[in-house]
Amino acid sequence: TGMGSATSTAKTIKDEFARITKGKKTEFLNLGHLVQFQAKDREHFVDPTHLGTLFVMDTNLDGKFELDEMIRVGQLYSERASRNAIQTDFQTQFQAYTTLYMWNEVSKPGGVEMFVKWFGIIFSYTQAVQYFDSHPGIEFLHRDTIKILHKILSINETYGLDFQGFFDLVQRVAEEQGIMKLDEEQFDDVIPLIVIKKFARDFITGFINLMKELHFQPGMQLE
């Protein structure tokens, strides 16, 4: 039943939350935690590393994925899955639903700015940002954080760029913008956050244009 499914979904999420945080008292997970998320029954469980799903799950867009937010989205997923008579790749259908929700939000006035700010926040929380005395006030993200970004945005599948290729490309952009020099060893494993936010702006603008080309209208509902 839907009720039983919702209860088991909540239990699965609570159990995983406890496993990932190793029982530490914390109310939220970051992206680094979410990529460790495992569910025994993937058929009826949401993939927490899908961009649209992350956007829907982070209700207040603060970059912190609270337990109750995760349970809410997990239950929405299992409820829709139980209503879906033909269980053919429901994961993809749910991702289409969350992508459409994100499209509706970013299409609103100020939506691109809101997305870019949120994108910067979720990756800043993944691992502590780094600072260098030679570059006061500039925040840098570690290679491991960029690896998660590469996975979440499906850069390999979409652009045919493996992680190292993507990392090198973004580092070159940072060098061209005069933010860092690639021959300085201290910058071997980092990317300036400002460059990632520029990438986020280009990415979401491209997404909006693609949706328009496909004749999606802001406010469309997906049932």
C-alpha positions in Angstrom: 0.0 0.0 0.0 1.0 3.6 -0.4 1.2 4.0 3.4 3.4 1.0 3.9 5.6 2.1 1.0 5.9 5.6 2.5 6.9 4.1 5.9 9.5 1.8 4.4 10.9 4.7 2.3 11.3 6.9 5.5 13.0 4.0 7.3 15.4 3.4 4.3 16.4 7.1 4.3 16.8 7.3 8.1 19.0 4.2 8.0 21.2 5.5 5.2 21.4 8.9 6.9 22.6 7.3 10.1 25.1 5.1 8.2 26.6 8.0 6.2 26.9 10.3 9.2 28.1 7.3 11.4 25.5 8.2 14.0 26.9 11.7 14.5 24.4 14.3 15.6 23.7 16.2 12.4 20.5 17.4 10.8 21.7 17.5 7.2 23.9 15.9 4.6 26.0 17.7 2.0 26.6 16.6 -1.6 29.7 14.6 -0.6 27.4 12.5 1.7 24.7 12.1 -0.9 27.0 10.5 -3.5 27.5 7.7 -0.9 23.8 7.1 -0.6 22.7 3.6 -1.4 19.2 2.1 -1.4 18.6 -1.7 -1.6 15.6 -1.2 -3.8 16.7 1.2 -6.6 13.5 0.6 -8.6 11.4 2.4 -6.0 14.0 4.8 -4.7 15.0 8.3 -5.9 18.6 8.9 -7.1 19.7 11.8 -4.8 22.5 12.8 -7.2 20.3 13.9 -10.0 20.4 17.7 -10.4 16.6 18.3 -10.6 16.0 16.0 -7.7 18.6 17.9 -5.6 16.9 21.1 -6.5 13.5 19.8 -5.4 14.9 18.2 -2.3 16.7 21.4 -1.1 13.5 23.2 -0.3 15.0 26.4 1.0 18.0 26.3 -1.4 20.6 26.5 1.5 22.8 23.7 0.2 22.0 21.5 3.2 20.0 18.3 2.6 18.0 17.8 5.8 16.6 14.4 6.8 12.9 15.6 6.6 13.6 17.1 3.1 15.0 13.8 1.9 12.1 11.8 3.4 9.6 14.2 1.7 11.1 13.7 -1.7 11.6 9.9 -1.1 7.9 9.6 -0.2 6.8 11.7 -3.2 8.9 9.3 -5.3 7.4 6.1 -3.8 3.9 7.5 -3.9 4.2 8.3 -7.7 5.9 5.0 -8.3 2.9 3.1 -6.6 0.5 5.1 -8.8 2.5 4.2 -11.9 1.0 1.0 -13.1 3.7 0.2 -15.6 6.9 0.1 -13.7 9.1 0.8 -16.8 12.1 3.0 -15.8 10.2 5.1 -13.3 13.5 6.6 -12.1 13.7 8.5 -15.5 10.1 9.6 -15.3 10.7 11.1 -11.8 13.8 12.8 -13.0 11.8 14.3 -15.8 9.3 15.5 -13.2 12.0 17.2 -11.0 13.7 18.6 -14.1 10.4 20.3 -15.2 10.0 21.6 -11.6 13.5 23.1 -11.8 12.8 24.5 -15.3 9.7 26.3 -13.9 11.7 27.9 -11.1 14.7 29.0 -13.2 12.5 30.5 -15.9 11.0 33.0 -13.4 12.4 36.5 -13.2 15.7 36.2 -11.2 15.7 32.4 -11.7 19.2 32.2 -13.3 20.7 34.3 -10.4 18.9 32.1 -7.9 20.3 28.9 -9.6 23.8 30.2 -9.8 23.8 31.2 -6.1 22.4 27.8 -5.1 24.9 25.9 -7.3 27.8 27.8 -5.6 26.4 27.0 -2.2 25.9 23.3 -2.7 29.5 22.8 -3.9 30.9 25.1 -1.3 29.4 22.8 1.4 30.7 19.6 -0.2 34.1 20.1 1.2 35.6 23.1 3.0 36.6 25.8 0.5 40.3 26.7 0.4 41.9 30.1 0.5 45.4 31.2 -0.5 47.3 34.2 0.8 48.4 35.1 -2.7 44.7 35.4 -3.7 42.9 37.1 -0.8 39.1 36.8 -0.8 39.0 34.1 -3.6 37.4 30.8 -2.7 38.7 27.6 -4.3 37.1 24.2 -4.6 39.1 21.0 -4.3 39.4 18.5 -7.2 37.2 15.9 -5.3 34.3 18.5 -5.2 34.7 19.1 -9.0 34.6 15.3 -9.5 31.1 15.3 -7.9 30.0 18.2 -10.1 31.3 16.2 -13.1 29.1 13.3 -12.1 26.0 15.2 -11.2 25.9 17.2 -14.4 26.7 14.1 -16.5 29.5 16.0 -18.2 31.0 12.8 -19.7 27.7 11.7 -21.3 26.6 15.2 -22.3 29.8 16.7 -23.6 32.1 13.7 -24.0 34.6 15.1 -21.5 36.1 12.7 -19.0 36.8 14.1 -15.5 40.5 15.0 -16.2 39.6 16.7 -19.5 36.9 18.7 -17.8 39.2 19.6 -14.9 42.0 20.8 -17.2 39.5 22.8 -19.3 38.1 24.6 -16.2 41.6 25.3 -14.9 42.6 26.8 -18.3 39.5 29.1 -18.1 40.7 30.2 -14.6 44.1 31.0 -16.0 42.7 32.9 -19.0 40.7 35.0 -16.6 43.9 35.8 -14.7 42.8 34.2 -11.5 45.5 31.6 -11.2 48.7 30.4 -13.0 48.8 26.7 -13.9 52.6 26.5 -13.3 52.1 27.2 -9.6 51.9 23.9 -7.8 49.6 25.1 -5.0 46.8 25.3 -7.6 47.2 21.8 -9.0 44.1 20.4 -7.4 41.8 23.4 -7.1 39.4 25.5 -9.2 38.2 29.0 -8.2 34.5 29.0 -7.1 33.9 32.1 -9.3 34.7 30.0 -12.4 32.4 27.3 -11.3 29.6 29.8 -10.9 30.3 31.2 -14.4 30.0 27.6 -15.6 26.7 27.2 -13.7 25.4 30.3 -15.4 26.3 29.0 -18.9 24.9 25.6 -18.1 21.5 26.8 -16.8 21.2 29.4 -19.7 21.8 26.5 -22.1 19.3 24.4 -20.3 16.6 27.1 -20.5 17.3 27.7 -24.3 17.1 24.0 -25.0 13.8 23.7 -23.1 12.4 26.6 -25.2 13.6 25.0 -28.4 11.7 21.9 -27.4 8.6 24.2 -26.9 8.4 23.8 -23.2 6.5 26.7 -21.6 7.2 27.9 -18.0 4.4 26.7 -15.8 3.8 23.4 -17.6 2.8 20.5 -15.4 4.0 17.0 -15.6 1.6 14.4 -14.2 
